[in-house]
Amino acid sequence: MKNNVGDIAYDSSIDDSSFVVCNEEQIFQYYSVGTSYEGERKAIREEIFTELENKNLVFGNKSGYITFRFIVNCNGQAGRYRFKEVDSHFLETSSKEDLINQLKVAVMKLNKWKAGTLNNDTPVDSYYQINFKIIEGKIEDIF
C-alpha cells in the first residue's frame, strides 16, 4: 500500500477493532467523493456545541486550531480518530488531555454520516476532518 500524507493506519492501542474500512488500499478525501453529514456543517456544529454546552471547556488563554481527522467508511460509520493541535502561529502545541478527550467524545457521537461515492454510485471509504477554532481559550467556531 502506498502511503500518503494524512493516511490513518489502524493502531490496535487506540482504535476500535470493530470499525472496518471496506478497502484499506483506497481511502479517498471527503471532498473528492462527496462524503457528507445529514444536515451538513450546520448540524455538525449544533450537535457538537449541544454536547459541549455544559462542559465549560476552557483552553487557558490559548488561540489556535484543533483538527480531528478520521475515516468515514463505505457504510457511513466513522472511526480511527486522530487530532492535531496548533497555536495561532500554526506551531504544534498541546492542551490538557481531558479537554481533548471531551472534544473527541463529542466528535465521535456524530452518527449521521453519508459515505462518499464514486461516479457509479459505489459507496467508498474516505477521510474527513473537523476543525475547532480556539480564541483566547474558548471555542469560537467549528468547521
C-alpha positions in Angstrom: 0.0 0.0 0.0 1.3 3.4 -1.0 1.4 5.9 2.0 0.2 9.4 1.6 0.4 12.4 3.9 -2.5 12.2 6.3 -3.2 8.5 6.0 -4.5 6.9 9.1 -3.3 3.4 9.7 -5.1 1.1 12.2 -3.5 1.2 15.6 -4.7 -1.5 18.0 -3.7 0.5 21.0 -6.2 3.4 20.3 -8.6 2.3 17.6 -11.9 0.4 17.9 -11.3 -3.1 16.3 -15.0 -3.3 15.3 -14.5 -0.3 12.9 -13.6 -1.7 9.5 -12.9 0.1 6.2 -14.2 -1.5 3.0 -11.0 -1.1 1.1 -7.8 -0.4 3.0 -5.9 0.2 -0.3 -8.2 3.0 -1.4 -9.4 5.7 1.0 -10.4 8.9 -0.7 -10.5 12.5 0.6 -14.1 13.5 1.5 -14.2 16.4 -1.0 -13.4 14.2 -4.0 -16.2 11.7 -3.3 -18.9 13.8 -1.6 -18.8 12.4 1.9 -21.3 14.4 3.9 -23.2 14.6 7.2 -27.0 14.8 7.4 -27.7 18.5 7.9 -24.2 19.4 6.7 -21.8 21.6 8.7 -24.6 23.4 10.4 -25.8 20.1 12.0 -22.2 19.1 12.9 -21.8 22.5 14.7 -25.1 22.3 16.5 -24.6 18.7 17.7 -21.1 19.3 18.9 -22.0 22.6 20.7 -25.0 20.9 22.3 -22.8 18.1 23.5 -20.3 20.6 24.9 -22.6 23.3 26.2 -22.5 22.3 29.9 -18.8 21.2 29.9 -17.4 24.8 30.2 -14.3 23.9 28.2 -11.6 26.5 28.6 -8.2 26.1 26.9 -6.4 28.6 29.1 -5.7 31.8 27.1 -4.7 29.8 24.0 -5.6 30.7 20.5 -5.2 28.2 17.6 -6.9 25.2 16.0 -7.6 21.6 16.9 -8.2 19.3 14.0 -9.8 15.9 14.2 -9.2 13.7 11.2 -10.9 10.3 10.8 -12.3 7.9 8.3 -15.9 7.5 7.2 -16.3 4.0 5.8 -18.4 2.9 2.9 -21.2 2.1 5.4 -21.3 5.6 6.8 -19.6 4.7 10.0 -16.7 6.8 11.5 -13.5 5.6 13.1 -9.7 5.9 13.5 -9.9 9.4 15.1 -6.7 11.4 15.2 -6.1 15.0 16.2 -3.5 17.7 15.8 -3.3 21.0 17.7 -1.6 24.2 16.6 -1.3 27.6 18.0 -2.3 30.8 16.2 1.2 30.8 14.5 0.5 27.2 13.3 3.1 25.7 15.6 2.3 22.4 17.3 1.0 22.7 20.8 -1.0 20.7 23.3 -3.8 21.1 25.8 -4.8 19.1 28.8 -5.7 15.6 27.8 -9.1 15.7 29.4 -10.1 18.8 27.2 -9.1 17.0 24.0 -10.9 13.8 25.2 -14.1 15.8 25.7 -13.8 17.2 22.1 -13.1 13.7 20.8 -16.2 12.3 22.6 -18.3 15.0 21.0 -16.9 14.3 17.5 -17.3 10.5 18.0 -21.0 11.0 18.9 -21.7 12.3 15.4 -23.6 9.4 13.7 -25.4 10.6 10.6 -22.5 10.2 8.1 -23.2 9.6 4.5 -20.5 7.7 2.7 -18.9 9.2 -0.3 -19.5 7.6 -3.7 -17.6 7.2 -6.9 -19.2 8.1 -10.3 -21.0 4.8 -10.5 -22.6 5.5 -7.1 -20.5 2.8 -5.4 -20.0 3.8 -1.7 -16.4 4.3 -0.7 -14.2 5.0 2.4 -12.9 8.5 2.8 -11.1 10.8 5.2 -13.0 13.6 6.9 -11.9 16.4 9.2 -13.5 18.7 11.7 -11.7 21.8 12.9 -12.1 23.8 16.1 -11.1 27.4 16.2 -9.9 28.5 19.6 -9.7 32.2 20.5 -8.4 33.2 23.9 -9.3 29.8 25.4 -12.8 29.5 24.0 -14.2 27.5 21.0 -15.2 30.2 18.6 -16.1 28.1 15.5 -16.3 24.6 14.2 -15.7 24.0 10.6 
